[in-house]
Amino acid sequence: MLAQRINLILGALFIASLVVSNLIFQKFFSWDFFGLYTFEISVGILPYPVTFLITDIISEVYGKKKANQVVTAGIFASFFSLLIVYVSAAVPATDWSPISDALFDKVFGATAVAVFASMMAYLLAQYIDISIFHFWKRLTKGKHLWLRNNFSTFLSQFVDTFTVLALLCSFGKIDWALFAPLLLSGFLFKVLIALLDTPFLYAAVFAFRKRFGLKMGEELDAEVVLLKQEKI
């Protein structure tokens, strides 16, 4: 069934983005935004906004229940990836291994803390995002998609950035002196990405509505679609 396959692909992209963001977070970079502001952020933030775009697409098209399901699946995937990292670290490297135990531990040694911090922030932010998204959807009666997309993302991204940085600083992985500048850079970057991804959300929702004959604000009922296809 096409609707189920698309949902599966969106879920796979969501989980991949989430897991990768936890694995690469230790590298930081700076980005001069047209001379207006210089971002100093972790590369782990790059794939993370994709997760919020995907949950907004799933929320709008498939409904709140499906969005919460993919969030829960992401939690299990993240902890499973952590288990794999632990096992990999426990296995001793050979003398000829291009990556030594010391180098492996340096790159992935903070993964446990990162995953814990990320998961706590992730749980709060994603469920807040989904709840606020549907609150605005009910309030606007399915209209003004841009409003619920951005309002839900802005608040949830602030919660996410604040929580993960607070936990990383508490565990000593980041100096507290960097908390405020990293919070500002991280939040502003996520707000910028949220604004930029709005056209992609509209394009995705438009494609779904056209393909499955959905009205504005209407959610896709997979069982109804399946019955229609069986009749055809």
Residue pairs with C-beta under 8 A, 6 or more apart in sequence:
1 222
1 225
1 226
1 229
2 211
3 212
3 220
3 222
3 225
3 226
4 222
7 58
7 62
7 66
7 222
10 54
10 57
10 58
10 70
11 54
11 58
11 70
11 73
13 50
13 54
14 50
14 51
14 54
14 55
14 70
14 74
15 70
15 73
15 74
15 77
16 47
17 47
17 48
17 50
17 51
17 54
18 47
18 48
18 51
18 74
18 77
18 78
18 122
19 77
19 78
19 81
20 47
21 44
21 45
21 46
21 47
21 48
21 51
21 118
22 44
22 78
22 81
22 82
22 111
22 114
22 115
22 118
23 44
23 81
23 85
23 108
23 111
24 42
24 43
24 44
25 42
25 43
25 44
25 110
25 114
25 118
26 42
26 44
26 107
26 110
26 114
27 42
27 43
27 44
28 40
28 41
28 42
28 43
29 40
29 41
29 43
30 38
30 39
30 40
31 38
31 39
31 41
32 38
32 39
33 39
33 192
37 188
39 185
39 188
39 189
40 181
40 182
40 185
41 182
41 185
41 186
41 189
42 186
44 114
45 186
45 189
45 190
48 160
48 190
49 157
49 190
49 193
49 194
49 197
51 74
51 126
52 125
52 126
52 129
52 153
52 156
52 157
52 194
53 197
53 200
53 201
54 70
55 67
55 70
55 71
55 126
55 129
55 130
56 129
56 133
56 149
56 152
56 153
56 201
57 201
57 204
57 205
57 208
58 66
58 67
58 70
59 66
59 67
59 130
59 133
59 134
59 137
60 133
60 137
60 145
60 201
60 205
60 219
61 204
61 205
61 208
61 214
61 219
61 220
62 219
62 220
62 222
63 219
63 220
64 130
64 134
67 130
68 127
68 130
71 122
71 123
71 126
71 127
71 130
74 122
74 126
75 119
75 122
75 123
78 115
78 118
78 119
78 122
79 115
79 119
81 115
82 111
82 112
82 115
85 108
85 111
85 112
86 112
88 104
88 108
89 101
89 104
89 105
89 108
89 109
92 101
93 99
93 100
93 101
93 104
110 173
113 167
113 168
113 171
113 173
114 168
114 173
116 167
117 163
117 164
117 167
117 168
117 171
118 164
120 163
120 164
120 167
121 159
121 160
121 161
121 162
121 163
121 164
121 167
122 160
124 156
124 159
124 160
124 163
125 156
125 157
125 159
125 160
125 163
126 156
128 152
128 155
128 156
128 159
129 152
129 153
129 155
129 156
130 152
132 148
132 151
132 152
132 155
132 156
133 148
133 149
133 152
134 148
135 148
136 144
136 147
136 148
136 151
136 152
137 148
137 217
140 147
140 148
141 217
142 215
142 216
142 217
142 218
143 216
143 217
145 201
145 202
145 205
146 198
146 202
149 194
149 198
149 201
150 194
150 195
150 198
153 190
153 191
153 194
154 191
154 194
157 187
157 190
157 191
157 194
158 187
160 190
161 183
161 186
161 187
161 190
162 183
162 187
165 174
165 179
165 182
165 183
165 186
166 179
168 174
169 175
169 176
169 178
169 179
174 182
208 214
208 220
209 215
209 216
209 218
212 220
212 225
214 220
